[in-house]
């Protein structure tokens, strides 16, 4: 008796980096077993680490654009100020990390 998974496996296409037009930085890290380093500079071995790294960069950049004004920084990506504060606490973002970028 053949299992159903064998038949399903035959129908699943094999996708390669060439077919997906991935940036070269992503293709190079796919071949290594170490932490992936994405174009933004975030190094991650898990999806959670990659997501946290992306969120951290986004929050820091938004705070810099808004000159550390947390209420304005929360409005920009559509967050409530309390949620931004909780996110900053979870990502261990210290307001003193923010570089004062001016508009």
mmCIF file of the C-alpha atoms, coordinates in Angstrom:
data_MODEL
# 
_entry.id   MODEL 
# 
loop_
_atom_site.group_PDB 
_atom_site.id 
_atom_site.type_symbol 
_atom_site.label_atom_id 
_atom_site.label_alt_id 
_atom_site.label_comp_id 
_atom_site.label_asym_id 
_atom_site.label_entity_id 
_atom_site.label_seq_id 
_atom_site.pdbx_PDB_ins_code 
_atom_site.Cartn_x 
_atom_site.Cartn_y 
_atom_site.Cartn_z 
_atom_site.occupancy 
_atom_site.B_iso_or_equiv 
_atom_site.pdbx_formal_charge 
_atom_site.auth_seq_id 
_atom_site.auth_comp_id 
_atom_site.auth_asym_id 
_atom_site.auth_atom_id 
_atom_site.pdbx_PDB_model_num 
ATOM 1   C CA . UNK A 1 1   ? 0.000  0.000  0.000  1.00 0.00 ? 1   UNK A CA 1 
ATOM 2   C CA . UNK A 1 2   ? 1.377  3.419  -0.974 1.00 0.00 ? 2   UNK A CA 1 
ATOM 3   C CA . UNK A 1 3   ? 1.081  6.296  1.449  1.00 0.00 ? 3   UNK A CA 1 
ATOM 4   C CA . UNK A 1 4   ? -0.660 9.524  0.486  1.00 0.00 ? 4   UNK A CA 1 
ATOM 5   C CA . UNK A 1 5   ? 2.415  11.564 1.400  1.00 0.00 ? 5   UNK A CA 1 
ATOM 6   C CA . UNK A 1 6   ? 4.429  9.956  -1.369 1.00 0.00 ? 6   UNK A CA 1 
ATOM 7   C CA . UNK A 1 7   ? 1.924  11.132 -3.961 1.00 0.00 ? 7   UNK A CA 1 
ATOM 8   C CA . UNK A 1 8   ? 1.792  14.617 -2.428 1.00 0.00 ? 8   UNK A CA 1 
ATOM 9   C CA . UNK A 1 9   ? 5.586  14.883 -2.380 1.00 0.00 ? 9   UNK A CA 1 
ATOM 10  C CA . UNK A 1 10  ? 5.706  14.295 -6.131 1.00 0.00 ? 10  UNK A CA 1 
ATOM 11  C CA . UNK A 1 11  ? 3.399  17.253 -6.737 1.00 0.00 ? 11  UNK A CA 1 
ATOM 12  C CA . UNK A 1 12  ? 5.386  19.733 -4.648 1.00 0.00 ? 12  UNK A CA 1 
ATOM 13  C CA . UNK A 1 13  ? 7.673  21.797 -6.896 1.00 0.00 ? 13  UNK A CA 1 
ATOM 14  C CA . UNK A 1 14  ? 11.320 22.207 -6.002 1.00 0.00 ? 14  UNK A CA 1 
ATOM 15  C CA . UNK A 1 15  ? 11.937 25.956 -5.695 1.00 0.00 ? 15  UNK A CA 1 
ATOM 16  C CA . UNK A 1 16  ? 15.430 27.305 -6.051 1.00 0.00 ? 16  UNK A CA 1 
ATOM 17  C CA . UNK A 1 17  ? 16.878 30.754 -5.411 1.00 0.00 ? 17  UNK A CA 1 
ATOM 18  C CA . UNK A 1 18  ? 17.105 31.341 -9.175 1.00 0.00 ? 18  UNK A CA 1 
ATOM 19  C CA . UNK A 1 19  ? 13.365 30.840 -9.617 1.00 0.00 ? 19  UNK A CA 1 
ATOM 20  C CA . UNK A 1 20  ? 12.552 33.203 -6.745 1.00 0.00 ? 20  UNK A CA 1 
ATOM 21  C CA . UNK A 1 21  ? 14.917 36.028 -7.781 1.00 0.00 ? 21  UNK A CA 1 
ATOM 22  C CA . UNK A 1 22  ? 16.292 36.293 -4.250 1.00 0.00 ? 22  UNK A CA 1 
ATOM 23  C CA . UNK A 1 23  ? 18.900 38.951 -3.429 1.00 0.00 ? 23  UNK A CA 1 
ATOM 24  C CA . UNK A 1 24  ? 22.428 37.581 -3.468 1.00 0.00 ? 24  UNK A CA 1 
ATOM 25  C CA . UNK A 1 25  ? 22.836 38.200 0.287  1.00 0.00 ? 25  UNK A CA 1 
ATOM 26  C CA . UNK A 1 26  ? 19.963 35.808 1.037  1.00 0.00 ? 26  UNK A CA 1 
ATOM 27  C CA . UNK A 1 27  ? 21.232 33.143 -1.343 1.00 0.00 ? 27  UNK A CA 1 
ATOM 28  C CA . UNK A 1 28  ? 24.719 33.135 0.155  1.00 0.00 ? 28  UNK A CA 1 
ATOM 29  C CA . UNK A 1 29  ? 23.487 32.682 3.730  1.00 0.00 ? 29  UNK A CA 1 
ATOM 30  C CA . UNK A 1 30  ? 21.151 29.872 2.715  1.00 0.00 ? 30  UNK A CA 1 
ATOM 31  C CA . UNK A 1 31  ? 24.141 27.613 2.067  1.00 0.00 ? 31  UNK A CA 1 
ATOM 32  C CA . UNK A 1 32  ? 25.705 28.076 5.522  1.00 0.00 ? 32  UNK A CA 1 
ATOM 33  C CA . UNK A 1 33  ? 24.648 26.488 8.784  1.00 0.00 ? 33  UNK A CA 1 
ATOM 34  C CA . UNK A 1 34  ? 25.414 29.587 10.872 1.00 0.00 ? 34  UNK A CA 1 
ATOM 35  C CA . UNK A 1 35  ? 23.117 32.504 11.619 1.00 0.00 ? 35  UNK A CA 1 
ATOM 36  C CA . UNK A 1 36  ? 21.611 34.147 8.565  1.00 0.00 ? 36  UNK A CA 1 
ATOM 37  C CA . UNK A 1 37  ? 22.601 37.757 7.977  1.00 0.00 ? 37  UNK A CA 1 
ATOM 38  C CA . UNK A 1 38  ? 20.035 39.694 5.994  1.00 0.00 ? 38  UNK A CA 1 
ATOM 39  C CA . UNK A 1 39  ? 20.753 42.882 4.001  1.00 0.00 ? 39  UNK A CA 1 
ATOM 40  C CA . UNK A 1 40  ? 19.620 44.998 6.957  1.00 0.00 ? 40  UNK A CA 1 
ATOM 41  C CA . UNK A 1 41  ? 22.414 43.512 9.087  1.00 0.00 ? 41  UNK A CA 1 
ATOM 42  C CA . UNK A 1 42  ? 20.142 41.466 11.363 1.00 0.00 ? 42  UNK A CA 1 
ATOM 43  C CA . UNK A 1 43  ? 21.701 38.113 12.281 1.00 0.00 ? 43  UNK A CA 1 
ATOM 44  C CA . UNK A 1 44  ? 19.201 35.424 13.188 1.00 0.00 ? 44  UNK A CA 1 
ATOM 45  C CA . UNK A 1 45  ? 18.999 31.666 13.479 1.00 0.00 ? 45  UNK A CA 1 
ATOM 46  C CA . UNK A 1 46  ? 15.242 31.530 14.131 1.00 0.00 ? 46  UNK A CA 1 
ATOM 47  C CA . UNK A 1 47  ? 12.194 33.280 12.774 1.00 0.00 ? 47  UNK A CA 1 
ATOM 48  C CA . UNK A 1 48  ? 11.623 34.885 16.183 1.00 0.00 ? 48  UNK A CA 1 
ATOM 49  C CA . UNK A 1 49  ? 15.129 36.369 16.224 1.00 0.00 ? 49  UNK A CA 1 
ATOM 50  C CA . UNK A 1 50  ? 14.717 37.682 12.675 1.00 0.00 ? 50  UNK A CA 1 
ATOM 51  C CA . UNK A 1 51  ? 11.331 39.215 13.499 1.00 0.00 ? 51  UNK A CA 1 
ATOM 52  C CA . UNK A 1 52  ? 12.618 40.797 16.697 1.00 0.00 ? 52  UNK A CA 1 
ATOM 53  C CA . UNK A 1 53  ? 15.636 42.191 14.847 1.00 0.00 ? 53  UNK A CA 1 
ATOM 54  C CA . UNK A 1 54  ? 13.443 43.705 12.146 1.00 0.00 ? 54  UNK A CA 1 
ATOM 55  C CA . UNK A 1 55  ? 11.041 45.204 14.698 1.00 0.00 ? 55  UNK A CA 1 
ATOM 56  C CA . UNK A 1 56  ? 13.939 46.600 16.728 1.00 0.00 ? 56  UNK A CA 1 
ATOM 57  C CA . UNK A 1 57  ? 15.432 48.330 13.674 1.00 0.00 ? 57  UNK A CA 1 
ATOM 58  C CA . UNK A 1 58  ? 12.037 49.689 12.650 1.00 0.00 ? 58  UNK A CA 1 
ATOM 59  C CA . UNK A 1 59  ? 11.234 51.062 16.118 1.00 0.00 ? 59  UNK A CA 1 
ATOM 60  C CA . UNK A 1 60  ? 14.674 52.681 16.471 1.00 0.00 ? 60  UNK A CA 1 
ATOM 61  C CA . UNK A 1 61  ? 14.428 54.268 13.006 1.00 0.00 ? 61  UNK A CA 1 
ATOM 62  C CA . UNK A 1 62  ? 10.895 55.541 13.703 1.00 0.00 ? 62  UNK A CA 1 
ATOM 63  C CA . UNK A 1 63  ? 11.921 56.990 17.055 1.00 0.00 ? 63  UNK A CA 1 
ATOM 64  C CA . UNK A 1 64  ? 14.879 58.709 15.392 1.00 0.00 ? 64  UNK A CA 1 
ATOM 65  C CA . UNK A 1 65  ? 12.651 60.219 12.691 1.00 0.00 ? 65  UNK A CA 1 
ATOM 66  C CA . UNK A 1 66  ? 10.201 61.430 15.336 1.00 0.00 ? 66  UNK A CA 1 
ATOM 67  C CA . UNK A 1 67  ? 13.017 62.796 17.534 1.00 0.00 ? 67  UNK A CA 1 
ATOM 68  C CA . UNK A 1 68  ? 12.221 60.337 20.374 1.00 0.00 ? 68  UNK A CA 1 
ATOM 69  C CA . UNK A 1 69  ? 8.570  61.449 20.558 1.00 0.00 ? 69  UNK A CA 1 
ATOM 70  C CA . UNK A 1 70  ? 6.964  58.126 21.482 1.00 0.00 ? 70  UNK A CA 1 
ATOM 71  C CA . UNK A 1 71  ? 3.375  59.161 20.704 1.00 0.00 ? 71  UNK A CA 1 
ATOM 72  C CA . UNK A 1 72  ? 4.339  60.328 17.207 1.00 0.00 ? 72  UNK A CA 1 
ATOM 73  C CA . UNK A 1 73  ? 6.531  57.248 16.723 1.00 0.00 ? 73  UNK A CA 1 
ATOM 74  C CA . UNK A 1 74  ? 3.573  55.025 17.620 1.00 0.00 ? 74  UNK A CA 1 
ATOM 75  C CA . UNK A 1 75  ? 1.225  56.789 15.176 1.00 0.00 ? 75  UNK A CA 1 
ATOM 76  C CA . UNK A 1 76  ? 3.596  56.403 12.215 1.00 0.00 ? 76  UNK A CA 1 
ATOM 77  C CA . UNK A 1 77  ? 3.300  52.584 11.927 1.00 0.00 ? 77  UNK A CA 1 
ATOM 78  C CA . UNK A 1 78  ? -0.265 52.585 13.288 1.00 0.00 ? 78  UNK A CA 1 
ATOM 79  C CA . UNK A 1 79  ? 0.390  51.444 16.866 1.00 0.00 ? 79  UNK A CA 1 
ATOM 80  C CA . UNK A 1 80  ? -1.179 52.560 20.094 1.00 0.00 ? 80  UNK A CA 1 
ATOM 81  C CA . UNK A 1 81  ? 1.376  54.316 22.357 1.00 0.00 ? 81  UNK A CA 1 
ATOM 82  C CA . UNK A 1 82  ? 0.978  51.662 25.058 1.00 0.00 ? 82  UNK A CA 1 
ATOM 83  C CA . UNK A 1 83  ? 1.718  48.899 22.563 1.00 0.00 ? 83  UNK A CA 1 
ATOM 84  C CA . UNK A 1 84  ? 4.839  50.728 21.398 1.00 0.00 ? 84  UNK A CA 1 
ATOM 85  C CA . UNK A 1 85  ? 6.026  51.012 25.010 1.00 0.00 ? 85  UNK A CA 1 
ATOM 86  C CA . UNK A 1 86  ? 5.424  47.275 25.595 1.00 0.00 ? 86  UNK A CA 1 
ATOM 87  C CA . UNK A 1 87  ? 7.221  46.447 22.337 1.00 0.00 ? 87  UNK A CA 1 
ATOM 88  C CA . UNK A 1 88  ? 10.175 48.609 23.372 1.00 0.00 ? 88  UNK A CA 1 
ATOM 89  C CA . UNK A 1 89  ? 10.292 46.842 26.729 1.00 0.00 ? 89  UNK A CA 1 
ATOM 90  C CA . UNK A 1 90  ? 10.138 43.367 25.118 1.00 0.00 ? 90  UNK A CA 1 
ATOM 91  C CA . UNK A 1 91  ? 12.858 44.273 22.600 1.00 0.00 ? 91  UNK A CA 1 
ATOM 92  C CA . UNK A 1 92  ? 14.929 45.894 25.372 1.00 0.00 ? 92  UNK A CA 1 
ATOM 93  C CA . UNK A 1 93  ? 15.095 49.239 23.594 1.00 0.00 ? 93  UNK A CA 1 
ATOM 94  C CA . UNK A 1 94  ? 16.447 51.988 25.798 1.00 0.00 ? 94  UNK A CA 1 
ATOM 95  C CA . UNK A 1 95  ? 15.280 55.465 24.697 1.00 0.00 ? 95  UNK A CA 1 
ATOM 96  C CA . UNK A 1 96  ? 18.883 56.655 25.056 1.00 0.00 ? 96  UNK A CA 1 
ATOM 97  C CA . UNK A 1 97  ? 19.808 54.345 22.115 1.00 0.00 ? 97  UNK A CA 1 
ATOM 98  C CA . UNK A 1 98  ? 17.912 56.572 19.735 1.00 0.00 ? 98  UNK A CA 1 
ATOM 99  C CA . UNK A 1 99  ? 20.073 58.793 17.578 1.00 0.00 ? 99  UNK A CA 1 
ATOM 100 C CA . UNK A 1 100 ? 18.575 62.243 17.194 1.00 0.00 ? 100 UNK A CA 1 
ATOM 101 C CA . UNK A 1 101 ? 17.901 62.346 13.479 1.00 0.00 ? 101 UNK A CA 1 
ATOM 102 C CA . UNK A 1 102 ? 16.318 65.626 12.406 1.00 0.00 ? 102 UNK A CA 1 
ATOM 103 C CA . UNK A 1 103 ? 13.805 66.164 9.662  1.00 0.00 ? 103 UNK A CA 1 
# 
